[in-house]
């Protein structure tokens, strides 16, 4: 069985941010990873990080579209 999780998404006018948490028997949810896509509508960039802040993925798209 997979432990239940929580996905938090914050969508703004020029960015989308997310965080994923594991909810097990601990009192506080444990961060699994987080990231964002910023520069929407101008020069989009994605960054995803693990719970320690280590970058797991990055991508950048040209300003004229993706």
C-alpha positions as a Python dict, from the first residue, in 0.01 Angstrom:
ca = {
    (1, 'X'): (0, 0, 0),
    (2, 'X'): (120, 351, -81),
    (3, 'X'): (129, 613, 193),
    (4, 'X'): (-119, 895, 136),
    (5, 'X'): (23, 1219, 9),
    (6, 'X'): (-60, 1586, -27),
    (7, 'X'): (0, 1795, -338),
    (8, 'X'): (-13, 2173, -298),
    (9, 'X'): (-35, 2388, -613),
    (10, 'X'): (-20, 2768, -623),
    (11, 'X'): (-105, 2908, -966),
    (12, 'X'): (-38, 3277, -1018),
    (13, 'X'): (-45, 3501, -1320),
    (14, 'X'): (314, 3432, -1423),
    (15, 'X'): (413, 3123, -1225),
    (16, 'X'): (298, 2785, -1097),
    (17, 'X'): (453, 2650, -779),
    (18, 'X'): (404, 2306, -626),
    (19, 'X'): (508, 2103, -325),
    (20, 'X'): (450, 1733, -261),
    (21, 'X'): (431, 1588, 89),
    (22, 'X'): (414, 1234, 229),
    (23, 'X'): (161, 1193, 509),
    (24, 'X'): (233, 887, 718),
    (25, 'X'): (209, 826, 1091),
    (26, 'X'): (425, 1129, 1173),
    (27, 'X'): (257, 1437, 1319),
    (28, 'X'): (384, 1660, 1037),
    (29, 'X'): (375, 1583, 662),
    (30, 'X'): (725, 1520, 518),
    (31, 'X'): (832, 1725, 216),
    (32, 'X'): (910, 1505, -86),
    (33, 'X'): (989, 1777, -335),
    (34, 'X'): (896, 2118, -467),
    (35, 'X'): (936, 2327, -775),
    (36, 'X'): (804, 2597, -998),
    (37, 'X'): (748, 2714, -1350),
    (38, 'X'): (808, 3086, -1367),
    (39, 'X'): (811, 3342, -1644),
    (40, 'X'): (485, 3220, -1798),
    (41, 'X'): (400, 3439, -2093),
    (42, 'X'): (754, 3574, -2122),
    (43, 'X'): (1045, 3330, -2080),
    (44, 'X'): (927, 3007, -1907),
    (45, 'X'): (1167, 2823, -1676),
    (46, 'X'): (1110, 2507, -1470),
    (47, 'X'): (1302, 2397, -1161),
    (48, 'X'): (1226, 2089, -949),
    (49, 'X'): (1402, 2010, -621),
    (50, 'X'): (1399, 1723, -374),
    (51, 'X'): (1337, 1754, 0),
    (52, 'X'): (1697, 1864, 60),
    (53, 'X'): (1680, 2142, -200),
    (54, 'X'): (1894, 1952, -452),
    (55, 'X'): (1790, 2037, -808),
    (56, 'X'): (1647, 1729, -979),
    (57, 'X'): (1549, 1894, -1304),
    (58, 'X'): (1565, 2223, -1487),
    (59, 'X'): (1434, 2332, -1823),
    (60, 'X'): (1409, 2661, -2005),
    (61, 'X'): (1199, 2744, -2309),
    (62, 'X'): (1255, 3023, -2561),
    (63, 'X'): (1075, 3351, -2506),
    (64, 'X'): (877, 3310, -2830),
    (65, 'X'): (687, 3001, -2714),
    (66, 'X'): (718, 2642, -2608),
}
